[in-house]
Amino acid sequence: MSHSYTVFCILLLAAFIGAAGCLGIGFGDVTYDGEALHVEVESSRNVTDAVLQVTLTEIGGFEQRQLFSEATYIDLAVGTNEYTVPVELAPGTYRIYLYLFIGDERGASVIRDLEV
């Protein structure tokens, strides 16, 4: 393999990696205000008809108990998007599983712990 071909392949790979970061979608902060969860979703592009799934479990001792799971259609704009999930939580420790689906693909997922 020639040296210039190798350099070209490395530059092409770097361009693909850089472009992949520009198309990112991910979760920001998740907070609770006493009445609802507030979920931030960061997006670098507009997306319509994505699905946000929120699963909430209560953690006690050495076990988890699922409180609810909810999936909602959402639209994403470029930048920070905030979605509200009404829920009443007693003081305790919770684990939140967040999934974002775009079409048939999982766009992002994260697990967050929450202390109320």
DSSP file with accessible surface (Angstrom, degrees, kcal/mol):
  #  RESIDUE AA STRUCTURE BP1 BP2  ACC     N-H-->O    O-->H-N    N-H-->O    O-->H-N    TCO  KAPPA ALPHA  PHI   PSI    X-CA   Y-CA   Z-CA
    1    1 A M              0   0  181      0, 0.0     2,-0.1     0, 0.0     0, 0.0   0.000 360.0 360.0 360.0 136.5    0.0    0.0    0.0
    2    2 A S     >  -     0   0   63      1,-0.1     4,-2.0     4,-0.0     5,-0.2  -0.346 360.0-120.2 -77.1 157.7    1.4    3.4   -0.9
    3    3 A H  H  > S+     0   0  154      1,-0.2     4,-2.4     2,-0.2     5,-0.2   0.897 112.9  51.9 -63.8 -41.6    2.0    6.1    1.7
    4    4 A S  H  > S+     0   0   87      1,-0.2     4,-2.4     2,-0.2    -1,-0.2   0.875 108.2  52.2 -66.8 -34.9   -0.4    8.6    0.1
    5    5 A Y  H  > S+     0   0  120      2,-0.2     4,-2.4     1,-0.2    -1,-0.2   0.922 109.8  49.2 -65.7 -41.6   -3.2    5.9    0.0
    6    6 A T  H  X S+     0   0   55     -4,-2.0     4,-2.2     2,-0.2    -2,-0.2   0.929 111.7  48.2 -63.1 -44.2   -2.7    5.2    3.8
    7    7 A V  H  X S+     0   0   59     -4,-2.4     4,-2.6     1,-0.2     5,-0.2   0.923 110.7  52.2 -62.8 -42.9   -2.8    9.0    4.6
    8    8 A F  H  X S+     0   0  118     -4,-2.4     4,-2.5     1,-0.2    -2,-0.2   0.928 109.3  49.3 -59.4 -45.0   -6.0    9.3    2.5
    9    9 A C  H  X S+     0   0   47     -4,-2.4     4,-2.5     2,-0.2    -1,-0.2   0.904 111.0  49.7 -63.0 -39.9   -7.7    6.5    4.3
   10   10 A I  H  X S+     0   0  107     -4,-2.2     4,-2.5     2,-0.2    -1,-0.2   0.927 112.2  47.4 -66.0 -44.0   -6.8    8.0    7.7
   11   11 A L  H  X S+     0   0  113     -4,-2.6     4,-2.1     2,-0.2    -2,-0.2   0.904 112.0  50.3 -64.1 -38.9   -8.1   11.4    6.7
   12   12 A L  H  X S+     0   0   76     -4,-2.5     4,-2.2    -5,-0.2    -2,-0.2   0.928 110.8  49.0 -65.3 -42.7  -11.3    9.8    5.4
   13   13 A L  H  X S+     0   0  105     -4,-2.5     4,-2.4     1,-0.2    -2,-0.2   0.916 110.0  51.8 -62.8 -41.7  -11.8    7.9    8.6
   14   14 A A  H  X S+     0   0   58     -4,-2.5     4,-2.5     1,-0.2    -1,-0.2   0.893 108.5  51.8 -63.3 -37.9  -11.2   11.1   10.6
   15   15 A A  H  X S+     0   0   60     -4,-2.1     4,-2.5     2,-0.2    -1,-0.2   0.917 109.9  48.6 -65.2 -41.9  -13.9   12.9    8.5
   16   16 A F  H  X S+     0   0  131     -4,-2.2     4,-2.2     2,-0.2    -2,-0.2   0.917 111.9  49.0 -64.3 -41.8  -16.4   10.1    9.1
   17   17 A I  H  X S+     0   0  111     -4,-2.4     4,-1.5     2,-0.2    -2,-0.2   0.928 112.4  48.3 -64.5 -42.3  -15.7   10.2   12.9
   18   18 A G  H  X S+     0   0   43     -4,-2.5     4,-1.0     1,-0.2    -2,-0.2   0.914 111.8  49.3 -64.5 -39.6  -16.1   13.9   13.0
   19   19 A A  H  X S+     0   0   51     -4,-2.5     4,-0.7     1,-0.2     3,-0.3   0.878 105.0  58.5 -68.9 -34.5  -19.3   13.8   11.0
   20   20 A A  H >< S+     0   0   64     -4,-2.2     3,-0.9     1,-0.2    -1,-0.2   0.904 103.4  52.5 -62.8 -38.4  -20.7   11.2   13.3
   21   21 A G  H >< S+     0   0   60     -4,-1.5     3,-1.0     1,-0.2    -1,-0.2   0.816 103.9  58.1 -66.5 -27.4  -20.3   13.5   16.3
   22   22 A C  H 3< S+     0   0   88     -4,-1.0    -1,-0.2    -3,-0.3    -2,-0.2   0.647 103.5  52.1 -77.1 -16.5  -22.2   16.2   14.4
   23   23 A L  T << S+     0   0  106     -3,-0.9    -1,-0.2    -4,-0.7    -2,-0.2   0.130  86.2 140.5-103.4  20.7  -25.3   14.0   14.0
   24   24 A G    <   -     0   0   35     -3,-1.0    20,-1.6    19,-0.1     2,-0.4  -0.272  31.7-174.1 -75.9 149.7  -25.5   13.1   17.7
   25   25 A I  E     +A   43   0A  23     82,-0.3     2,-0.3    18,-0.2    18,-0.2  -0.995  22.3 148.5-134.9 132.2  -28.5   12.8   19.9
   26   26 A G  E     -A   42   0A  26     16,-2.4    16,-3.4    -2,-0.4     2,-0.4  -0.965  43.8 -89.9-156.6 173.3  -28.2   12.2   23.6
   27   27 A F  E     -A   41   0A  26     -2,-0.3    14,-0.3    14,-0.2     3,-0.1  -0.725  32.1-173.3 -94.7 139.5  -29.6   12.8   27.0
   28   28 A G  E     -     0   0A  14     12,-2.7    -1,-0.1    -2,-0.4     2,-0.0   0.137  52.6 -18.6 -98.0-138.4  -28.9   15.8   29.2
   29   29 A D  E     -     0   0A 103     10,-0.1    11,-2.1    -2,-0.1     2,-0.4  -0.298  50.2-156.4 -71.7 150.1  -30.0   16.4   32.8
   30   30 A V  E     +A   39   0A  23      9,-0.2     2,-0.3    -3,-0.1     9,-0.2  -0.995  23.5 171.7-124.7 119.9  -32.9   14.5   34.4
   31   31 A T  E     -A   38   0A  73      7,-2.1     7,-3.0    -2,-0.4     2,-0.4  -0.865  25.6-144.0-128.1 163.2  -34.4   16.4   37.3
   32   32 A Y  E     -A   37   0A  44     -2,-0.3     5,-0.2     5,-0.2    -2,-0.0  -0.997   8.6-174.4-128.9 130.9  -37.5   16.0   39.6
   33   33 A D        -     0   0   92      3,-1.9     4,-0.1    -2,-0.4    -1,-0.1   0.229  60.6 -90.1-109.8  13.3  -39.4   19.0   40.9
   34   34 A G  S    S+     0   0   44      2,-0.2    55,-0.2    53,-0.1     3,-0.1   0.200 123.0  44.3  98.6 -16.5  -41.9   17.3   43.2
   35   35 A E  S    S+     0   0  150      1,-0.4    52,-2.0    53,-0.1     2,-0.3   0.542 117.2   8.6-129.4 -23.0  -44.5   16.8   40.5
   36   36 A A  E     - B   0  86A   7     50,-0.3    -3,-1.9    53,-0.0    -1,-0.4  -0.995  64.7-110.3-159.2 155.8  -42.7   15.6   37.4
   37   37 A L  E     -AB  32  85A   0     48,-2.7    48,-2.5    -2,-0.3     2,-0.5  -0.726  28.2-151.2 -84.3 141.5  -39.5   14.3   35.9
   38   38 A H  E     -AB  31  84A  28     -7,-3.0    -7,-2.1    -2,-0.3     2,-0.5  -0.977  12.9-167.9-117.7 117.1  -37.9   16.8   33.5
   39   39 A V  E     -AB  30  83A   0     44,-3.0    44,-2.6    -2,-0.5     2,-0.4  -0.922   6.3-154.1-111.7 122.8  -35.8   15.0   30.8
   40   40 A E  E     - B   0  82A  48    -11,-2.1   -12,-2.7    -2,-0.5     2,-0.5  -0.818   7.8-169.3 -96.2 134.7  -33.5   16.9   28.5
   41   41 A V  E     -AB  27  81A   0     40,-2.9    40,-2.5    -2,-0.4     2,-0.4  -0.994   9.6-151.3-123.7 123.1  -32.6   15.6   25.1
   42   42 A E  E     +AB  26  80A  74    -16,-3.4   -16,-2.4    -2,-0.5     2,-0.4  -0.808  19.5 178.9 -94.2 132.1  -29.8   17.2   23.1
   43   43 A S  E     -AB  25  79A   8     36,-2.2    36,-3.5    -2,-0.4   -18,-0.2  -0.998  30.5-163.9-137.7 139.4  -30.1   17.0   19.4
   44   44 A S  S    S+     0   0   50    -20,-1.6     2,-0.3    -2,-0.4    34,-0.2   0.334  82.8  34.3 -98.8   6.8  -27.9   18.3   16.5
   45   45 A R  S    S-     0   0  105     32,-0.2     2,-0.3   -21,-0.2    34,-0.1  -0.976  89.7 -94.9-152.8 161.7  -30.8   17.8   14.0
   46   46 A N        -     0   0  118     -2,-0.3     2,-0.4    32,-0.1    31,-0.2  -0.670  41.7-178.0 -79.5 134.1  -34.5   18.0   13.7
   47   47 A V  E     -C   76   0B  11     29,-2.3    29,-3.3    -2,-0.3     2,-0.3  -0.999   9.8-159.3-135.6 131.6  -36.3   14.7   14.2
   48   48 A T  E    S+     0   0B 104     -2,-0.4    27,-0.2    27,-0.2    29,-0.0  -0.850  70.8  12.7-110.1 148.9  -40.0   14.0   13.9
   49   49 A D  E    S+     0   0B 107     -2,-0.3    54,-0.5     1,-0.2    26,-0.2   0.838  77.9 157.3  58.6  41.0  -41.9   11.1   15.4
   50   50 A A  E     -C   74   0B   0     24,-2.3    24,-2.8    -3,-0.3     2,-0.5  -0.489  37.9-127.6 -81.0 162.9  -39.1    9.8   17.7
   51   51 A V  E     -CD  73 101B  33     50,-2.8    50,-2.7    22,-0.2     2,-0.6  -0.974  15.6-162.0-118.9 124.3  -40.2    7.7   20.7
   52   52 A L  E     -CD  72 100B   6     20,-3.0    20,-2.4    -2,-0.5     2,-0.5  -0.925   9.3-167.5-103.5 119.1  -39.0    8.6   24.2
   53   53 A Q  E     -CD  71  99B  55     46,-2.9    46,-2.2    -2,-0.6     2,-0.5  -0.942   3.3-172.0-109.9 128.6  -39.4    5.6   26.6
   54   54 A V  E     -CD  70  98B   2     16,-3.0    16,-2.7    -2,-0.5     2,-0.5  -0.983   2.8-176.5-120.5 122.1  -39.0    6.3   30.3
   55   55 A T  E     -CD  69  97B  13     42,-2.4    42,-3.0    -2,-0.5     2,-0.5  -0.987   8.5-163.5-119.2 127.6  -38.9    3.4   32.8
   56   56 A L  E     -CD  68  96B   0     12,-2.8    11,-3.0    -2,-0.5    12,-1.4  -0.945   7.9-178.5-117.1 127.3  -38.8    4.2   36.5
   57   57 A T  E     -CD  66  95B   8     38,-2.7    38,-2.5    -2,-0.5     2,-0.4  -0.943  22.0-133.9-123.1 148.4  -37.8    1.8   39.2
   58   58 A E  E     -CD  65  94B  53      7,-3.0     7,-2.4    -2,-0.4     2,-0.5  -0.848  19.6-147.7 -97.9 135.9  -37.6    2.2   42.9
   59   59 A I  E     +CD  64  93B  38     34,-2.9    34,-0.6    -2,-0.4     2,-0.3  -0.907  27.2 157.7-109.2 126.6  -34.4    0.9   44.6
   60   60 A G  E >   -C   63   0B  42      3,-2.3     3,-1.9    -2,-0.5     2,-0.2  -0.966  61.9 -32.2-148.7 130.3  -34.6   -0.5   48.1
   61   61 A G  T 3  S-     0   0   75     -2,-0.3    -2,-0.0     1,-0.2     0, 0.0  -0.426 123.7 -28.4  62.8-124.8  -32.3   -2.9   49.8
   62   62 A F  T 3  S+     0   0  226     -2,-0.2     2,-0.3    -3,-0.1    -1,-0.2  -0.021 122.6  76.5-113.1  29.3  -30.9   -5.2   47.1
   63   63 A E  E <   -C   60   0B 142     -3,-1.9    -3,-2.3     2,-0.0     2,-0.4  -0.933  61.3-142.4-138.8 161.0  -33.9   -5.1   44.8
   64   64 A Q  E     -C   59   0B  89     -2,-0.3     2,-0.5    -5,-0.2    -5,-0.2  -0.959  10.4-161.8-119.7 142.9  -35.6   -2.9   42.2
   65   65 A R  E     -C   58   0B 143     -7,-2.4    -7,-3.0    -2,-0.4     2,-0.3  -0.986  21.1-128.8-127.2 120.2  -39.3   -2.5   41.8
   66   66 A Q  E     -C   57   0B 121     -2,-0.5    -9,-0.3    -9,-0.3     3,-0.1  -0.518  23.6-178.4 -70.1 126.7  -40.6   -1.1   38.5
   67   67 A L  E     -     0   0B  59    -11,-3.0     2,-0.3     1,-0.4   -10,-0.2   0.835  61.8 -28.9 -91.7 -43.8  -43.1    1.8   39.1
   68   68 A F  E     -C   56   0B  50    -12,-1.4   -12,-2.8     2,-0.0    -1,-0.4  -0.976  43.4-150.1-165.8 163.3  -44.0    2.5   35.5
   69   69 A S  E     +C   55   0B  56     -2,-0.3     2,-0.4   -14,-0.2   -14,-0.2  -0.991  21.1 179.3-139.9 131.8  -42.9    2.5   32.0
   70   70 A E  E     -C   54   0B  72    -16,-2.7   -16,-3.0    -2,-0.4     2,-0.4  -0.999  13.1-163.7-139.4 135.4  -44.1    5.0   29.4
   71   71 A A  E     +C   53   0B  65     -2,-0.4     2,-0.4   -18,-0.2   -18,-0.2  -0.978  14.7 179.6-120.4 133.5  -43.4    5.6   25.8
   72   72 A T  E     -C   52   0B  61    -20,-2.4   -20,-3.0    -2,-0.4     2,-0.3  -0.995  29.7-120.5-135.7 138.7  -44.3    8.9   24.0
   73   73 A Y  E     +C   51   0B 171     -2,-0.4     2,-0.3   -22,-0.2   -22,-0.2  -0.611  41.9 175.6 -74.2 133.4  -43.9   10.2   20.5
   74   74 A I  E     -C   50   0B  13    -24,-2.8   -24,-2.3    -2,-0.3     2,-0.4  -0.929  27.8-136.8-135.1 160.2  -41.8   13.4   20.5
   75   75 A D  E     -     0   0B  94     -2,-0.3     2,-0.4   -26,-0.2   -27,-0.2  -0.951  20.8-147.5-113.7 139.7  -40.4   15.8   18.0
   76   76 A L  E     -C   47   0B   6    -29,-3.3   -29,-2.3    -2,-0.4     2,-0.3  -0.913   8.5-164.2-109.8 134.9  -36.8   17.0   18.4
   77   77 A A        -     0   0   47     -2,-0.4   -34,-0.2   -31,-0.2   -32,-0.2  -0.714  43.1 -80.8-104.4 163.5  -35.5   20.4   17.4
   78   78 A V  S    S+     0   0   93     -2,-0.3     2,-0.3   -34,-0.2   -34,-0.2  -0.436 101.8  17.3 -63.9 131.6  -31.9   21.3   17.1
   79   79 A G  E    S-B   43   0A  28    -36,-3.5   -36,-2.2    -2,-0.1     2,-0.5  -0.753 115.3  -9.0 109.5-151.4  -30.5   22.1   20.6
   80   80 A T  E     -B   42   0A  83     -2,-0.3     2,-0.4   -38,-0.2   -38,-0.2  -0.746  58.0-172.3 -92.7 127.1  -31.8   21.2   24.0
   81   81 A N  E     -B   41   0A  21    -40,-2.5   -40,-2.9    -2,-0.5     2,-0.4  -0.942   7.6-154.8-116.0 137.4  -35.4   19.8   24.2
   82   82 A E  E     -B   40   0A 105     -2,-0.4     2,-0.4   -42,-0.2   -42,-0.2  -0.959   8.5-172.1-118.7 133.7  -37.2   19.3   27.5
   83   83 A Y  E     -B   39   0A  44    -44,-2.6   -44,-3.0    -2,-0.4     2,-0.4  -0.952  13.0-143.1-123.7 141.7  -39.9   16.7   28.1
   84   84 A T  E     -B   38   0A  78     -2,-0.4   -46,-0.2   -46,-0.2    -2,-0.0  -0.887  10.1-169.8-110.2 133.9  -42.0   16.4   31.2
   85   85 A V  E     -B   37   0A   5    -48,-2.5   -48,-2.7    -2,-0.4     2,-0.1  -0.936  23.0-137.0-121.7 102.6  -43.2   13.1   32.7
   86   86 A P  E     +B   36   0A  97      0, 0.0     2,-0.3     0, 0.0   -50,-0.3  -0.409  42.7 143.5 -63.5 129.9  -45.8   13.7   35.5
   87   87 A V        -     0   0   23    -52,-2.0     2,-0.5    -2,-0.1   -53,-0.1  -0.944  43.5-135.9-164.2 142.7  -45.1   11.4   38.5
   88   88 A E        -     0   0  177     -2,-0.3     2,-0.4   -52,-0.0   -53,-0.1  -0.947  26.9-171.7-104.9 124.6  -45.4   11.6   42.3
   89   89 A L        -     0   0   19     -2,-0.5     3,-0.1   -55,-0.2    -2,-0.0  -0.957  15.4-141.8-120.6 133.3  -42.4   10.2   44.1
   90   90 A A        -     0   0   60     -2,-0.4    26,-0.2     1,-0.2   -56,-0.0  -0.442  50.2 -73.8 -78.6 160.7  -41.9    9.6   47.8
   91   91 A P  S    S+     0   0  113      0, 0.0     2,-0.3     0, 0.0    -1,-0.2  -0.328  91.4  86.2 -55.7 135.8  -38.5   10.2   49.3
   92   92 A G  S    S-     0   0   20     24,-1.7    24,-2.9    -3,-0.1     2,-0.4  -0.978  78.3 -58.6 162.1-167.9  -36.2    7.4   48.3
   93   93 A T  E     -DE  59 115B  48    -34,-0.6   -34,-2.9    -2,-0.3     2,-0.3  -0.914  47.9-179.8-112.8 133.2  -33.8    6.2   45.6
   94   94 A Y  E     -DE  58 114B   6     20,-3.1    20,-2.9    -2,-0.4     2,-0.4  -0.909  20.2-146.3-131.8 155.5  -34.9    5.6   42.0
   95   95 A R  E     -DE  57 113B  65    -38,-2.5   -38,-2.7    -2,-0.3     2,-0.5  -0.993  14.4-158.5-123.3 131.6  -33.3    4.4   38.8
   96   96 A I  E     -DE  56 112B   1     16,-3.5    16,-2.9    -2,-0.4     2,-0.6  -0.944   2.0-161.0-115.2 124.2  -34.5    5.9   35.5
   97   97 A Y  E     -DE  55 111B  43    -42,-3.0   -42,-2.4    -2,-0.5     2,-0.5  -0.928  13.1-169.3-103.9 120.4  -34.0    4.1   32.2
   98   98 A L  E     +DE  54 110B   0     12,-2.9    12,-2.2    -2,-0.6     2,-0.4  -0.942   8.1 176.5-116.2 132.3  -34.2    6.4   29.2
   99   99 A Y  E     -DE  53 109B  58    -46,-2.2   -46,-2.9    -2,-0.5     2,-0.5  -0.993  12.2-163.2-132.2 140.4  -34.4    5.2   25.6
  100  100 A L  E     -DE  52 108B   0      8,-2.7     7,-2.8    -2,-0.4     8,-1.6  -0.990   9.8-167.2-125.3 120.7  -34.9    7.3   22.4
  101  101 A F  E     -DE  51 106B  63    -50,-2.7   -50,-2.8    -2,-0.5     2,-0.5  -0.920   8.7-169.3-110.1 134.4  -35.9    5.4   19.2
  102  102 A I  E >  S- E   0 105B  37      3,-2.8     3,-1.9    -2,-0.4     2,-0.2  -0.968  70.2 -45.4-122.0 108.4  -35.8    7.0   15.8
  103  103 A G  T 3  S-     0   0   64     -2,-0.5   -52,-0.1   -54,-0.5     4,-0.1  -0.499 123.0 -25.5  65.4-130.1  -37.6    4.8   13.4
  104  104 A D  T 3  S+     0   0  172     -2,-0.2     2,-0.3    -3,-0.1    -1,-0.3   0.372 123.5  89.1 -93.3   3.8  -36.5    1.2   14.0
  105  105 A E  E <  S-E  102   0B 144     -3,-1.9    -3,-2.8     2,-0.0     2,-0.7  -0.795  78.3-123.0-107.1 145.1  -33.1    2.3   15.5
  106  106 A R  E     -E  101   0B 149     -2,-0.3    -5,-0.3    -5,-0.2     3,-0.1  -0.753  25.7-174.0 -82.5 116.8  -32.2    3.2   19.1
  107  107 A G  E     -     0   0B  36     -7,-2.8   -82,-0.3    -2,-0.7     2,-0.3   0.822  63.2 -13.9 -82.4 -33.1  -30.8    6.7   18.9
  108  108 A A  E     -E  100   0B  16     -8,-1.6    -8,-2.7   -82,-0.1     2,-0.3  -0.980  56.3-174.9-163.9 156.1  -29.7    7.0   22.5
  109  109 A S  E     +E   99   0B  56     -2,-0.3     2,-0.3   -10,-0.2   -10,-0.2  -0.979   8.5 167.1-155.7 150.6  -30.0    5.3   25.9
  110  110 A V  E     -E   98   0B  38    -12,-2.2   -12,-2.9    -2,-0.3     2,-0.5  -0.982  25.5-138.9-160.1 154.0  -28.9    6.1   29.4
  111  111 A I  E     -E   97   0B  97     -2,-0.3     2,-0.4   -14,-0.2   -14,-0.2  -0.989  25.0-174.9-118.6 127.7  -29.5    5.0   33.0
  112  112 A R  E     -E   96   0B  76    -16,-2.9   -16,-3.5    -2,-0.5     2,-0.3  -0.961  17.5-140.7-125.3 142.8  -29.7    7.6   35.7
  113  113 A D  E     -E   95   0B 104     -2,-0.4     2,-0.4   -18,-0.2   -18,-0.2  -0.785  19.3-166.5 -97.0 145.1  -30.0    7.4   39.4
  114  114 A L  E     -E   94   0B  26    -20,-2.9   -20,-3.1    -2,-0.3     2,-0.5  -0.999  10.5-158.7-137.4 131.6  -32.2    9.9   41.3
  115  115 A E  E      E   93   0B 135     -2,-0.4   -22,-0.2   -22,-0.2    -2,-0.0  -0.954 360.0 360.0-110.4 123.6  -32.4   10.6   45.0
  116  116 A V              0   0   55    -24,-2.9   -24,-1.7    -2,-0.5    -2,-0.0  -0.900 360.0 360.0-110.6 360.0  -35.7   12.3   46.2
